[in-house]
Amino acid sequence: MESPARVPEFSIVVSCYFEEQSLEEFHRRLKKTLEELGRSYEIIFVNDGSTDGTLERLNALYEKDPGIHAVVDLYRNSGQAAAVTAGCALARGRRLVFIDSDLQLDPEDLPLLVERVDQGYDVVSGYRESRKDAWPRRLLSSLANGLLRRVAGNPLRDFGCTFKILDADLVRAFEFGPFKVVRLVSIIAAAGRCAEVPVHHRPRRYGRSGWTLGSLTSYWLDNAVLLSRRPFQLLSMLCFAVGMLLVLRVAVGLLLPIPVLPNVSNGLILNALAFSLLVIVGVSAGIGEYVIRSFLMLQGSPAYVVRTVRKRDDA
């Protein structure tokens, strides 16, 4: 266990994926902001399987800046959640700061988040007040944020903004690791006090994002399934209710001499049957998702594997 004198106030965990062009500027701006902030800190960079010059740039920065506590290199691209988890495993700070290194978020906005942390909040999240992403991504994000607000029971506007500060004890309580990666939505759902502050969002200047529409959709659905305790019970009840209405309609038509909905064609019945079938398929797919998730957990395959770690042994 670290002595209190050696525990920094902030551990900045930065995941990097094909960021060789932005890393030096990002590091320079982040370091300047941290020094002006006047709080103790450490920086942990994680190379998420990049095959360009990202790792070489990180190692060069590590040699020059003693404020970089560690550089972690993963064997392959494992996703941002896995990379953040690998960084958190080495973090010693009382607060964890997450931010991307692609310069779409300004490191200079960090004091805005710290100001709310000082007011006693467990989680402080940035929200992109004026996003510079393409409209399909903004639309998907808006729909997903509405869903996650419901399942997490938290009114945050921008769950997907990666600029966050979290209480380290809260994060460590989940015992994240290679077999259980960090799920920020789960942490937010468990937090007692959360706040949001507006942060700047810039167009991506270098490379391309590792977040495709497919991976974003998968991410939001994973979190929704993870946090929803009874999603498929509700779907099953809906399917049962629709089925019972159809049965009732047929039974009344057989038992009573009066016609039931005489002006309604069989096309409506076929549509109702088709709708019921879709609900059943949806329920089955949801159950299958849980079965596959349980199967993968039983297999015990790690979400990420660390190739190398460069870490300072001093404070």
C-alpha angles and dihedrals in degrees: 000000000000117000113246091249091059098046109101119217094232133032110194110205114195124184115203129198118173092336102138092124097050102036101087094049091043092051093047093051094043093049092048091050092048093049091049089049089060097214127125113260148161129206124219119190122196121196104211097208096295113171097196124076096294096110093047090052091049093050090050091052090047090056092051103039121055088190089075102089098186146358115207124195120198122207093235142357104289102168133266095279091055093046092050090049091053089052094047090055088068098037117114101176129115089232128038119217119198122194136149121243097219093095094238085117121051116237086206089073091067094097089059090060093042090054090061092043088057088057090065104263119153094209127024116185131186119227124205102238094185110023120202097200125114116276096251090059093045090050093049090047092051092052093044093049090053090052095046092048087061100044094042094044090225128118097219111143100209115035090163097061105110095204103100143140118209135181104258094218089056091052095044091051088073091059094223120191143132091311096043116034126202113277107192092192090058091050092049090049090055096044119105099206123030131172137182131211128187115253132185119260121200134194112263108264102185134041122330134292120264087218108093122181088256094053091045091052091048091049094052093045092048091054093045092052091044095053101035110092099189109019097129094042088060092047090049091051090051091050091048092049093051091047093050091051090054091048091048092052092053093045094051090049091054098043102041126059092220118087118250113227092342094183094054114097127221088254089077090052091051090049091050091050090049090050091051090050091052091051090050091050090049092051091047091050090050092050088048090054091056091046092051091046091052091046092053091049090052090051089062096216112161119239090224140009122211116228099186140352126201107194135166116236095203128077 
